[in-house]
Amino acid sequence: MPVQPYIEAISAALWEEMERDKEVFLLGEDIGVYGGAFKVTKGFLEKFGEERVIDTVLAEAAIIGAATGAAIVGMRPVAEMQFADFVTCGFNQLVNNTASIHYRWGLPVPMVVRLPSGGNIHGGPFHSRNPEAWFFHQPGLKLVAPSTPYDAKGLLKAAIRDPDPVLFFEYKYLYRRIKGEVPSEDYVVPIGKADVKRKGNDATIITYGPTVHVALDAAQDIAGSDEYDVEVLDLRSLMPFDKEAILQSVKRTNKVLILHEDTLTGGIGGEIAAFINENAFEYLDAPVRRLGACDTPVPYAPTLETEFLPGKDKVLKNLKELLEY
Amino acid sequence: MKVEEIQTKKTNSLSQELSRLNLLREDAIRLYYYMVLTREFENSILKLYRQGKIIGGAYTGNGNEATSVGSSYALGKTDYLFPMHRDIGAHFVKGQTPYQLYLQHLARGSGFTRGRDGTGHYADTELRIYGNISHLAAMIPLANGVALALKNRKEDSVVLNYIGDGGCNVGDFHEALAMASVMKLPLILIIENNQFAYSTPLHKQYACENLSDRAIGYGIPGVTVDGTDILQVYAETRKAVDRARAGDGPSLIESVTMRMHGHSAHDDASYVPKEMYEIWNKRDPIRQFERKLFDWGILDEDENTKMFEEINHTLTTSAEDAVKEPYPHGSEVTDGVFAKK
């Protein structure tokens, strides 16, 4: 199987879906002539033309609104937010228009918004955010957050083919750092299905996105030093999240650490913890633990950002306390 | 534009005015009919509201009938309509029935939104009507999206959307016009300048002379029309529709009128100076056009009385039928959040 970086898997998914379905088109800032701020759509304009690769005005509400409008008449737009941080400017469109249309009108809204997310790239407060929790709280939106090239390609294809609006959180930190096997034949990763990225019996780290790799690193370390066997469950889809997979893992390992790069308070981890407490309390051998970023804006200086992010040291500390509980 | 500056054009010849607009006598009757239907329908909505049968807000477009009917009359069957809450007339012109609108207003389970939402907030894909959400300006980017799809599919349909004098201060208005203008989207945006945004008068909403001046900033045509004169509204919208259909891009039309009722049925609008009602009452869009039709010999008293009777009969039976329909069952509440679970 060919090995590809995470970012190329995203490009490949877009390319193949545009070849497969003429209703799929892209819109966003600097995605055409320039090929996108991260070059995800490099070469697309030449191949698909300016009607399907649209360099838009710098106006996120107009971009998300136009995607929504095109979707309700049967097109399949994929809108790019240049950075996930800028989705705030289109927030009203997403939460009031896009998310409510199927419930109110009964019309499918087959659109995708791509959101280059996350820190660790020295982006500072406005180029590093993880905004998923705002949208997690909005009924009517689906949310996916892949951690590997395989999942990125398969989930983006699934998102484009889905009849509902899907927010696709992709991670700048992973773009070129993470490589993996990606089949050349067509496949999808179904929305709503988690994936065990590492098998284990002593505890489960439930996570998604870039912290999957932090969790895998920590699990590896702890396996070597303390001979604990830690499971890493990658949610992949945040809405809907895979309740079955969570219960299966928790019932087996009996100890849970929920980990995300988003700030802790009001993050998705709280909902997962509540779900476990309500449905698997009797199986728990320790209180459910949560680890996320500090409750601050994303800081710029590397010393501050390192302290802000839930890195491997923090995961190891939490894991040890959990395992020894 | 100040009230006293708006003069209804005096025209002497029916044939001159209608033929200039490519309209037939039957069109003139239909324009009048839709305005009367709109006002009578909205009066019945207010009645249902006072009877406690309409559970939420009740909004009317009293004073706006010439704007909503005259503009939407310039659309063809395949064109898309994105109306606001004061554009019930446009729903009727597009072919919507009073019965369906009653179901919506009464939150009945058999209405378009199955009680999930009320009033004109529905979509009818067959008639190509896509109602507003309460954040009115948020519909302009959506209208752009439909226009973009039409353009990419090489269809020659156009999209007509409305906004208010308050709503055109919202960022979405500006973002959407920026996009529509550079992409030459087939969009017609009508600003219904009805003197008040809820209680806020015009001088607190904008400092430019006319709201149509905003078109200059986007490099698109902008025009201000007398929103109480249905033929003027029709004529200017027609031009904008033709322009959009020809691929020449969007237009902005400011239609100046007066909101003759409160913001919603609960609002006594005590903030409106009484003289304004007196001035604007003389310019009532329906009576203005009725006089013309009488003068031109297109309509006489008997025919007019008969039209009112027929309309009210239809409305009464439609409302009675709709009231008999049940609310959606409470157990359906979580159905339909997603198309695919």
Interface residues (C-beta under 8 A of the other chain):
Chain A: F25 E51 R52 I54 T56 V57 A59 E60 A61 A62 I63 I64 G65 A66 A67 T68 G69 A70 A71 I72 V73 G74 M75 P77 N92 Q93 N96 N97 S100 I101 H102 Y103 R104 W105 G106 L107 P108 V109 P139 G140 K142 D162 P163 D164 P240
Chain B: F112 T113 R114 R116 D117 H121 Y122 A123 T125 Y130 I133 H135 A138 M139 I140 P141 L142 A143 N144 G145 V146 A147 L148 A149 L150 K151 N152 G171 D172 E175 A176 A178 M179 V182 M183 G336 V337 F338 A339 K340 K341
